[in-house]
Each structure stands twice: as structure tokens, then as C-alpha cells.
Amino acid sequence: MVRNLIHKGKLIHESTLEGETRSHGLFPGHINGLQASKNRFLLLYTTRGWRGSDDNVSVICQIRDGAYDGPLVREVCLAKSINDWMPFDDGKHYVKAHLHPLLFGVPKGAVINGSVPLHAGLLVFMWHREIRELDPQTGFMLHYKESIQKLLDVSVTEWMQVRLNDSEDDFDIIQPRQTLRQKDHHLGYPFCELETRRMVLTMNPPVSFNSSGSEWIGSSSYEDIARTSRVATLRMSFNPQTGLYEWTDCGPLSIAGMFESAVISSGQGAILMSRIKASMDAPKGGRVAWFKLNDPFGAMAEPVYPEQPITAAPVTAFRCADGLIRLLSNEPNLTPYPHERNPLYVWDIDPDAGFRASNCRTVFDSVAAKIPIRDVSLPVVDQAKVLPHVGGNRQIVAHRVRPKSLNSPFKTGVVISDEEREASGIYYAELEYDRDYPSAWSFE
């Protein structure tokens, strides 16, 4: 049970890497994290620019000591964005962009059933690689709808597998970066057993699907040639012969119109949550869809649409340390402000009562916190992630803060200030529980 919600301030202000700093016009955007060993913690995030919507560029990983908000040990770039990418024989330059960074794995040295398993310490990084076009006249990114075929041709999910080195201050690469494909689907299309053309990673990382952590279950959005979006589960299984994880299984595709999903473990089954694509264009947003899956790789269940929340913003969901499922998003019918993505809220979700949402709490209100983003720039507080629990009575929620304007004439038409640029970044809060809860992993 949550007793309090304590905001802690900014978690990542900027990257330390050359070419990824604020002086290069970039700030931290999407984020996820995990515990990598007893004393090392990872934050995986993308850097982001000011050239319009979804200007997500490179994928960065921080190794931190002692806690998610502990001292920085090292920062490495896993996927570098470039502005002169030429994947086609058309003489044009494109932006190689990256978004939705995810990671999973059992920490190094974790003890399971009395011993440290072979896969402990093998960590998987995943992200979506996207192609974007810049308007040569304005320098702003063209809308996705203007690049549909190009998206289908070169937009892929990439992944790599690593282990911490002996000094735990860097990674040994076990599997270099490559396109994610289901086992036995090596080249071309289809890239998995589903009848789909394109896969876009969700914002929620995979969750452990068995007690040993040798199997993980996640979900993604899948699009056909017409860009009709559906969601489905996927299973990542550790192969002791190769010493690597493999994408081994897909669940069935959902009904059309679903995207940006999350999987929550539930006994032998799973719960699938999905944002509804049409809600993005609805004046006051739309409901969230929930699927109760007795077998995540069997038949797809019928969706349930609870009354709350109503949202047009990104939605994430997690099973928290106290065992409750919580959903995080914005709510245009609750906000006192002119933009629907501030404040950021969290709800308790009851899967046994039609996924009813209750106990709505404010995670962060940028206006109340006096973050210097003007009303005309429209403050945005979203993309919330509950990081895996490491023991005790507090659990971290990381999220981003930025202005909607992004300097783009297609947004608010407002030019952002230097102060608003500096305020943007990754912030975090702590869910304070009524008692201590054990860590997700134990160590010798």
C-alpha cells in the first residue's frame, strides 16, 4: 500500500558524452532501468532534440553505483544517431533515430533456488530504430505520415546482449547490436511468425515469466502494410547452449487499433494493457484496453475498457513492490491546466473488478513544482516508468518533463526559452509504502 509519493527532482540533466550534451541541442528523453548487480544499477535512455515531435536520437546507458540515483560510474552510447544516413539509393540524407529503450535480465550474482544461474548477469538492451526526414526549408522533422513506405522498409527493433566486466565499470559485449528477429526467421519478411510488416517496441520492459528469470515476456505493436496497428506478446528464452536469449514465441494479435502495450505477470498467465490509437485524436482522449490472458501464447482475450482513466497521452503499467498493479498517464478531464499532459497521475488497478482504477494520485505537477516552463509552451509530464524494486519501503518512478512547443511551428508556434530547455529532462519520484518489501532479487 502506498502511504506517500515524494518527488526527488531531476534524475538525469544531460548526457556526459560528446555529441549528446545540451550544447549539442539535446536533452534526456525516454528512460528505463534495472539492477545489474548487487551494487550496480543501469539507466537506459534516449537523447532528444528540438526539431519537432519525437525527435529521439541516440541510446545511452548509465552505470550507477549503489542505487538508481547513485554516483555515475560510466556512460556509454549504444546506438548513435546520425543526420546523414543514406539507407536508400535516392541520394537523400535521413535521420537515424532511436526510441523506446528497454532492458531486462537477471542481475550478476543473483541467487535463485540456492545458486547463481548461468544466465545471471546477462543483460539485454532493446530499442526501436526509426527513419525520419527533415524539411530542408525549416530543419524540422516531417510528420510520420509523409514517410510511410520508408518506415516499413528500414524501421526495425534492434537489440544487444552484454555482461558487466569484472570491475563492473563497463560492459563486455556478448551479442553485438543487430536486428531483433524471432528464432528461425533470419532474413527478410516475415521477421516473426505473425503476419505483420513492422514491429514497434512498447515503452514497458519485459517482465520475468518464470521463477528463475530464464524466460521473459514482453509485448510490442505490430503494423501491416496499411499501418493498421495491433499488439501481441512475445517470449524471450535463455538458451544454455548458446549462452544467449532468443525470441522464441509470439502470442496472437489483438483486435485492430491497439498500440503501446504493457505486460504484467499474473500467476501462470499474464495481463496485457494497451493504449488505443484512436484516443490520440479524440478531443478528450479515450479509454485504456485490458486483456486478461490465461495463456499469453494461446487465444487472445476480449478487451475490457474501464471507465477511468480517459487519456490521449502515453500509458504505462507495472506490478509494484506491494503486489498491486498501477497505471500511469495523464487525464485531460482532471487537469486544471490547458494542456492534457500535466500533471502526471497514477492509479491503482483492480483486475478482479473489471480493471477498475482507484486511488488516483499526482506523481508530478510541473506548475505546482514551479518548473520554469511557461503556460504558452504547454508543460508536458509523461513517459513514466516504475523501476524494478531493490528492497525497502520506497520504489522509484522516473518520468520526463519538457515543453510541448519544441520550437516546432506544427506544435504551439512558440519559441522555447533557454530556461525551458534547461528545465527539461528526466525527473523522478518515490512511491513510499506502508512497510518494507523485499527486493526483486537476492544476492550472496
FIDRENDO-320720 format. One record per residue (C-alpha): x, y, z. Coordinates in steps of 0.25 Angstrom, whole numbers, padded with zeros to 4 digits, always signed. Example, Ala and Ser with C-alpha at 12.3 -4.5 7.8 and 13.67 -1.06 7.14 Angstrom:
// FIDRENDO-320720
+0049-0018+0031;+0055-0004+0029;
// end
This chain:
// FIDRENDO-320720
+0000+0000+0000;+0005+0014-0004;+0006+0023+0008;+0012+0035+0001;+0018+0040-0012;+0031+0048-0011;+0037+0056-0023;+0052+0056-0023;+0056+0065-0034;+0064+0063-0047;+0070+0049-0049;+0077+0052-0062;+0080+0066-0066;+0089+0063-0079;+0098+0053-0085;+0113+0054-0082;+0116+0048-0096;+0122+0057-0107;+0111+0060-0117;+0100+0057-0108;+0100+0069-0098;+0091+0081-0097;+0102+0089-0104;+0099+0080-0116;+0084+0083-0115;+0080+0070-0107;+0074+0066-0094;+0069+0053-0088;+0056+0047-0093;+0051+0033-0091;+0056+0024-0079;+0056+0011-0073;+0065+0004-0063;+0069-0009-0055;+0078-0014-0045;+0091-0020-0052;+0098-0026-0039;+0097-0024-0024;+0104-0011-0025;+0102-0006-0040;+0089+0000-0046;+0086+0004-0060;+0078+0015-0066;+0076+0013-0081;+0071+0026-0088;+0070+0033-0101;+0075+0047-0104;+0065+0056-0111;+0065+0069-0119;+0057+0081-0122;+0053+0078-0137;+0038+0075-0135;+0031+0063-0130;+0038+0050-0126;+0052+0056-0129;+0058+0044-0122;+0073+0042-0126;+0083+0033-0118;+0082+0022-0108;+0091+0024-0095;+0093+0015-0083;+0098+0020-0070;+0104+0010-0060;+0102+0016-0046;+0107+0011-0032;+0099+0007-0020;+0085+0012-0026;+0078+0017-0038;+0081+0031-0033;+0095+0028-0028;+0108+0033-0034;+0111+0032-0048;+0121+0021-0051;+0121+0021-0067;+0113+0025-0078;+0113+0018-0092;+0106+0021-0105;+0099+0008-0110;+0093+0014-0123;+0097+0027-0129;+0088+0036-0137;+0093+0042-0150;+0087+0052-0159;+0093+0047-0172;+0088+0033-0172;+0086+0028-0187;+0079+0015-0186;+0073+0017-0200;+0079+0019-0213;+0072+0032-0215;+0083+0042-0212;+0076+0047-0200;+0080+0048-0185;+0071+0044-0174;+0072+0044-0159;+0075+0031-0152;+0066+0032-0139;+0064+0023-0127;+0053+0022-0117;+0046+0013-0106;+0059+0007-0100;+0056-0005-0092;+0065-0015-0084;+0063-0028-0076;+0071-0039-0069;+0075-0045-0056;+0086-0037-0049;+0100-0042-0047;+0101-0051-0035;+0087-0052-0032;+0083-0065-0025;+0071-0073-0029;+0067-0086-0023;+0080-0087-0015;+0090-0084-0027;+0094-0073-0037;+0088-0078-0050;+0096-0077-0063;+0088-0066-0069;+0090-0057-0057;+0098-0045-0061;+0094-0046-0076;+0086-0033-0079;+0078-0030-0091;+0077-0016-0097;+0066-0013-0108;+0061-0001-0115;+0053+0003-0128;+0061+0009-0139;+0053+0019-0148;+0056+0027-0160;+0052+0042-0160;+0052+0053-0171;+0056+0067-0169;+0049+0078-0176;+0060+0085-0184;+0054+0098-0183;+0051+0099-0168;+0060+0088-0162;+0048+0082-0155;+0044+0067-0155;+0033+0063-0165;+0021+0056-0160;+0022+0041-0160;+0010+0040-0170;+0019+0046-0180;+0029+0034-0179;+0020+0022-0178;+0027+0013-0188;+0041+0017-0183;+0037+0014-0169;+0033+0000-0174;+0046-0002-0181;+0056+0001-0171;+0049+0003-0157;+0053-0009-0148;+0055-0013-0134;+0070-0014-0130;+0076-0022-0118;+0089-0026-0112;+0093-0035-0100;+0104-0031-0090;+0110-0034-0077;+0117-0025-0067;+0132-0027-0067;+0140-0031-0055;+0141-0017-0049;+0127-0014-0052;+0130-0001-0059;+0127-0005-0073;+0121-0016-0082;+0126-0028-0089;+0118-0029-0102;+0113-0044-0103;+0104-0041-0115;+0107-0029-0123;+0095-0020-0128;+0086-0026-0138;+0072-0026-0143;+0063-0034-0134;+0056-0046-0141;+0049-0058-0136;+0057-0071-0136;+0057-0077-0149;+0053-0064-0156;+0066-0060-0161;+0065-0051-0173;+0054-0042-0180;+0039-0043-0177;+0033-0049-0169;+0042-0046-0157;+0033-0054-0148;+0022-0064-0148;+0012-0053-0148;+0006-0047-0162;+0012-0033-0160;+0021-0024-0167;+0026-0015-0156;+0029-0016-0141;+0030-0004-0131;+0034-0007-0117;+0026-0003-0106;+0030+0006-0094;+0029-0004-0084;+0040-0014-0082;+0038-0029-0082;+0036-0036-0069;+0041-0049-0063;+0032-0061-0067;+0037-0072-0058;+0043-0072-0045;+0058-0074-0050;+0057-0062-0059;+0061-0071-0071;+0049-0066-0079;+0043-0052-0080;+0030-0048-0086;+0028-0034-0093;+0019-0028-0104;+0020-0019-0116;+0011-0012-0126;+0011-0019-0140;+0007-0012-0153;+0002-0017-0166;+0005-0011-0180;-0007-0001-0177;-0001+0002-0163;-0012-0004-0156;-0007-0006-0142;-0009-0018-0133;-0002-0023-0121;+0003-0036-0117;+0012-0043-0106;+0026-0049-0109;+0035-0058-0101;+0050-0057-0099;+0056-0070-0094;+0071-0073-0090;+0078-0083-0098;+0089-0090-0089;+0095-0096-0102;+0098-0082-0108;+0098-0074-0095;+0089-0064-0101;+0074-0060-0100;+0065-0063-0112;+0052-0058-0117;+0045-0072-0117;+0029-0069-0117;+0019-0059-0121;+0005-0058-0115;-0007-0055-0124;-0010-0042-0130;-0021-0033-0123;-0032-0026-0130;-0028-0014-0139;-0026+0000-0133;-0017-0004-0121;-0002+0000-0119;+0008+0004-0108;+0005-0008-0099;+0010-0014-0086;+0010-0028-0080;+0008-0031-0065;+0011-0045-0059;-0001-0051-0053;+0001-0065-0047;+0003-0075-0059;-0004-0065-0069;-0002-0050-0071;-0009-0037-0073;-0008-0029-0085;-0011-0014-0085;-0012-0005-0098;-0013+0009-0102;-0024+0011-0112;-0019+0018-0125;-0031+0026-0127;-0031+0032-0114;-0019+0041-0119;-0029+0049-0128;-0041+0049-0119;-0044+0063-0113;-0043+0058-0098;-0035+0045-0101;-0041+0031-0099;-0041+0018-0090;-0030+0008-0088;-0031-0006-0092;-0028-0018-0083;-0027-0033-0087;-0027-0044-0077;-0019-0055-0083;-0019-0069-0076;-0009-0073-0087;-0001-0062-0092;+0002-0070-0105;-0011-0076-0107;-0024-0069-0111;-0025-0054-0110;-0036-0050-0099;-0047-0040-0102;-0043-0026-0097;-0048-0019-0085;-0050-0004-0085;-0051+0002-0071;-0057+0016-0069;-0044+0022-0064;-0035+0028-0068;-0038+0035-0080;-0025+0039-0087;-0019+0044-0100;-0005+0042-0094;+0005+0031-0093;+0001+0020-0083;+0010+0010-0075;+0006+0000-0065;+0014-0008-0055;+0012-0018-0043;+0019-0011-0032;+0026-0016-0020;+0014-0017-0011;+0007-0026-0022;-0003-0016-0027;-0004-0012-0042;-0002+0003-0045;-0005+0010-0057;+0002+0024-0060;-0003+0034-0070;-0009+0048-0071;-0024+0051-0071;-0030+0063-0078;-0043+0062-0070;-0035+0064-0057;-0024+0074-0061;-0027+0089-0056;-0017+0093-0068;-0019+0096-0083;-0010+0084-0087;-0015+0070-0084;+0000+0064-0081;+0001+0072-0068;+0000+0067-0057;+0004+0052-0057;-0005+0043-0049;-0004+0029-0044;-0016+0019-0041;-0017+0006-0034;-0023-0004-0043;-0032-0016-0039;-0032-0027-0049;-0043-0035-0042;-0053-0023-0043;-0052-0020-0058;-0039-0013-0056;-0045-0002-0049;-0036+0010-0046;-0036+0016-0032;-0027+0024-0022;-0023+0034-0033;-0010+0041-0028;-0002+0052-0034;+0012+0048-0038;+0017+0061-0042;+0011+0075-0045;+0021+0084-0052;+0013+0096-0049;+0011+0093-0034;+0026+0090-0034;+0029+0103-0041;+0037+0097-0052;+0040+0109-0061;+0032+0105-0074;+0022+0115-0078;+0007+0113-0080;+0009+0117-0095;+0019+0106-0096;+0010+0095-0090;+0017+0087-0080;+0018+0072-0082;+0020+0062-0071;+0019+0048-0076;+0026+0035-0080;+0026+0029-0066;+0034+0017-0062;+0033+0009-0049;+0047+0004-0048;+0049-0010-0042;+0049-0011-0027;+0062-0012-0019;+0057-0014-0005;+0051-0005+0006;+0039+0003+0006;+0042+0012-0006;+0041+0010-0021;+0046+0020-0032;+0037+0025-0043;+0044+0032-0054;+0038+0041-0064;+0041+0053-0073;+0038+0067-0073;+0038+0077-0085;+0030+0087-0093;+0021+0083-0104;+0025+0094-0113;+0039+0088-0116;+0041+0101-0125;+0032+0094-0136;+0022+0102-0144;+0013+0090-0144;+0012+0090-0129;+0009+0103-0121;+0017+0112-0130;+0024+0117-0118;+0039+0118-0118;+0044+0112-0105;+0054+0119-0096;+0067+0115-0090;+0061+0114-0077;+0051+0104-0082;+0062+0096-0089;+0069+0095-0076;+0057+0090-0068;+0054+0079-0078;+0060+0065-0075;+0057+0052-0067;+0051+0054-0053;+0048+0044-0042;+0039+0042-0030;+0038+0031-0020;+0026+0022-0016;+0026+0021-0001;+0020+0009+0004;+0014+0006+0018;+0025-0005+0020;+0037-0011+0015;+0036-0020+0003;+0047-0030-0002;+0056-0027-0014;+0052-0033-0027;+0066-0041-0026;+0074-0046-0014;+0090-0048-0014;+0100-0056-0007;
// end
